[in-house]
C-alpha cells in the first residue's frame, strides 16, 4: 500500500474492511484497530443487556416447608425415658417417627375416654407426631361414655408426623377375646397385621406380613406392662416399657404412657409394624377396661 507523507496522523475508514472498520495512520504506517469511540459504544451496548437479565430467572431455592415450633428438651420426658424406663440417653436420630431410636408415647389425660389421643416425642421431649382416633360419630361417643364396650367396637387411629400428615393407619376391628390390628399406608396399601396369640398368661402378639410372621411382641409379665419385640428369628430388636404416670392419673384418668426403644435401624415393613406396636398395645389391651360402665 502506498502512503503519502503529508497524510496527517489519525483514524481513517478502511476501504478493504467491514463497514465502520477504521485504520490508524501514525505518519509511517497503517495499523487497524478499534477506535476509542467504538470501544465506548460497544461497552455502552453491552451494559444494558447485562442489567436487563430478569431477577426471577436467577435460581431461587425451594421454599422450605413450615416446621411446627418445638420446645427445647423436656426434663419430664427425659426422666420418663432415663429413670422410669431405664433407657440411657443415646445419640439423636433423624428427627422423624421412623428414624429416632427412642419414641415416647404419652396418652392425653382425660377423666372419660371418648377419643383416643397420643403425643409422640423423641427422648428429649421434642414432638415428632401424634395419634388421633378418627371416624367416630357423636352417637358412638355417647355410647362409649355410658358403657365400657370398647372391645366390641372398631377403632381407627391415624399416626401423623410433625406436620400433621398421616403416615400410618391402624384399624382394630371389634373383638371378643383376641385383638387384631390392621396396619396400612395412607393410600390404603397394606403393611401388615398385629394379631394377639393368647388370652391367658403372658400376652403375645404376632406381626404378620402377607400371611408370614416377621416378628412378635412378647409380654414379660402377666400384667402386660412391658414387652420385648423380636424378629422372625427370635432376636430382640426393640422394647416397650410402660412408665408410671402417677397415682392421680392412674386412678382417675385414662392416660397410659410408654417408651419404645428400637435397638437398631430396622428394614421395612418390620419398622412400621414396630412403630405401630407402641400404640397397638394400649389400644388392644388397656382401653377395654376404662369408662363408667
N, C-alpha and C positions, 0 to 999 in steps of 0.2 A: 504494500500500500504506500503510495506517495504522499508525503506530508509537506506542508508549507510552513516555513519557519515563522511566517507572520501570523499564523493562526493563534489567537490568544488561548491561554490555558483555560479549561473549563469543561462542562458537560455538553455533549452533542448527541443527537439521535444516531443510532447505529443503523445504517441503511441495510445491513445484512442480518440484523437481529429481529426478534419478535417485536410487535408494537409496544411502544413505551419503554423499549430497552435502550439504555444510554451507554456511551463510552466516554472516557475521560482523556483529554489531551493535556499532558504535563509540559509541553514545549519540546519534548524529544520523542515521545512515543505514545501510542494509543493503548489504553487498558480499559477493559469492560468491567463495570461494577454496577451495583445497585445504588442509585443516588441516595443521599440522606433524606430527601423528601419522600422518596419511595419507601424507604425503611420505616419512616414515621407513619406513613399512610398504611402500610401493611400491619404495623403494630396496633394502630387505631382500629383496623378492621377485625383483628383477632380478639381484642379485649372485650367488645360487646358479646361476641359469640361465646366466650368463656363465662361471662357473667349471666348469660341467658339460660344456663343449664337449670332446669326446674329443680327446686329443692326436693319436691316429692319424688324425684327419680332416684335420689340417693337412697342407699339401703337403710331401712328403718327396722330395728329389731322388733320381733313379735312381742306384743304386749303380754306380760306375764299374767296368769290368772290370779284372781283375788284370793289371797290366803287368809283364812279367818284368824283373828287375833288369838294368840295362845299366851297364857300366863307363863311365868317362869316356873322353875322347879317347885313342886308342891310337896312340902315336908310331910304332910299326912299320907300322901301316896307313897313317898319314899319309905316311911315307917311301915306302911302296909306291905310293901314288897320285901324290904330287908329284914324287918323284925318279926312280922306276923307270918309271912310266907317263907321266910328263911332263904330268900334269893339274894345272893350277893350282887351288888351293883356291877354291871358289866359294861362293855363298850356300847356306845349308841348305835342303833341300827339305821335303816334308811328313812325313817320318819313316816312309814305307812303301816297299815294293818298287816301287810304281808312281808314286811322287811324288818320288823322290830323283834328282838329276841324275847322280850317280855311284854305281855299285854295285861293291863289291869282292867277288869270288867266290874264296874260298880253299878248296881241297880238303883234307880231313883227311889228314895224312901217315900212310901205312901201308907196311910193308915188302912186304906182299902185299895186293893189292886184291881183296877179296871182296865188298864192298858200297860202292858209290859214295856218298860223303857230302861235302857242301859247306856252308860257312858263308857267309852273305851279309850284308855290312855296308855302312854308309854310309862316306863319305870320312874320317870321324873314328874309325872302328872300332866304332861302336855297332851291335849286331846288329839286322838288320831281318828276318831269316828264315833258313831253312835249306833244303837239298835232300837228300832221302833216297831211296835206292833201295828199292823195295817189291816184293812179290810174288815173292821169290826163295827157293826151297826150300833145305834143307841139302844135298840131293844136288847141286843146281846149284852151290852154293858149293864143294863138294869138286871137282867137275869143273873149275870155274874156277881152283881152286888148282893143279891138276895141268897144265892146258893153257891156252894163250893162244888161246881160242876166243870171246872176247867178241863179235867181229864177227858170228858166226853165231847169237848168242843174243839174244832180245828183252830189252830193258832198259826198265824203267819207273821213272820218277822223280816224286816229289811235291815241288812247290815250296810251302813252308809259310811263313806270315807269322810275326811275332814272338810270336804267341800259340799257335803250333803248328798252326794251321788251314790245310788245303790251299787254295791259291788257283789253282794250275795243275797239270795232269797232263801229263807228257811220256812218250811211248812211242816207242822206236826199235826197229822190227822187226829181226830178223836180216838181215844184209846179206852180199853177196859183194864188191862193189866200192863202190857208192854208198850213202850213208846217207839215210834218210828219217825225220824226227821228226814225230810227230803231237802237236799241242798241243790240250788240251781244258780246259774248266772242271771244277771238282769234281763237278758234276752230270752230267758226260758230254757236255755240249753242245760242239760243235767250235769251235775258234778258228781253226785253220789248220794248214798244214804247212810244214816247212822241209826242202827237198829238195836234195841235193847234185847239182850240174850236171856235174861233170867229175872225172876221176881223176888226170890228169897236169897238171903245171904248177901255176899258182896256183889253189887250190881255191875254187870259188864255190858258194853256196847260193842258191836262190830261196825267197822267202817267199810262199806262196800262200794265198788265201782263196777258197773256193768255186770253185776252178779258175782264178782270176785272180791274176796275180802282182802283189803290192802292194809288194814291195821285194826287196832282195838283200843277201847277205853276201859280201864280196869279200876274199879273202886278198891281202895286199900283198907277200908273198914266197912262194917255193915251199915253205918250211918250215911255212907256215900258222901263224905265230905271232901276227901282228897282222891285224885285219880292219877294213875300212870297211863300215858298214851304210848303205845308200841306200834311198830311197823309190822308188816306181814311175817317177818322172821322172829318177832317177839322182842326186838331191841327197843328200849325206851328212847323215844325221840322228843317227848315233851311231858309236861306235868301240870296238872290243875290243882291248885291249893285254895280251899275256901278259907277266907280270912274272917276273923271275928269282927262283926260290925257294931258291937257294943250291946250291953244288956237292954237298953231302952229300945234300940232298933230291932233287936231280936224278938222282944216280947210284944211290941206294939206296932211294928211296921212290917212291910213285906220285903224289905231290902236284903239282898244277898250280894256278897262281894267275892270275887275270885281273882286269882293271879294265874295267868297262863305263861309258863316258861317253856320256850322252844329251844332245844339244845343245839341245833344247827339248822342251816338253811335246808328246807325240805323241797322235794320236787312236787309239781302239780300232778294229779289233783289232791294228793295227800295233804299239802299245805293248806288248801282251802278247807278241807274237812277238819283239820286240826284247829284252825281258827274258829270254825263254826262250833266246835265241841264246847268251848268255854261258855257259850250261850245255850247250847243244847242241854247240858247237864241241868241247869236251873229250870229251863222250860219243861224238860222231860220228867223231872223228879220233884222239884221244890214247889212249883206253883199249885200242885194238886191239893195241898193241904192248907191253902190260905183262903181267907174270906170270912163271912159272917155265918154261913150255913152250917 
